[in-house]
Amino acid sequence: MESATVVSIGIAVVVLAITIFSIYTAFGPPSAELSDPFEDHED
């Protein structure tokens, strides 16, 4: 494989991993620990 192909695949894998981790954190079990800043500061 050419080095450009390896770098492209590597970048795609990193971006995909960050996206999957973000979705898991936002909607999965860890989301129970997240707080809503708008609810914390109601006047």
N, C-alpha and C positions, 0 to 999 in steps of 0.2 A: 504494500500500500504506500501511497505517497504521503509525505508528512502533512500536507494540507488536508488530506482526507482524515487522518488521525486527529488532527487538531479540531476539525469541524465536528467530528463525532464526539470528541471529548467535551466541547463546549455545549453541544446539544444535550448530552447526558447530564451535565451540571445544571443547565437551565431546567430540564425536566425534573430533576431531583428537587430543586428548590421549589418549583411549582407544586409538586405533589406534597412536599412537606408543609408548605403554606396552607394548602387546602385541608390537609389533615389537622393542622393546628387550629384553623378557623372553624371547622365543622365537626371534627372528631371528638373523642373523649377529652382531650386537653382544653377544649373550648369552655368547659364548665368553670375553669379557673380564671377566665378572662373577665374583666370588668368593663362596664359600659360607662365611659366618662360623662356622657350626657345625663345618665341617671344619677351619677354621683354628685352633680352640681346643679340640681334643680332649685330654682328660686321661687 
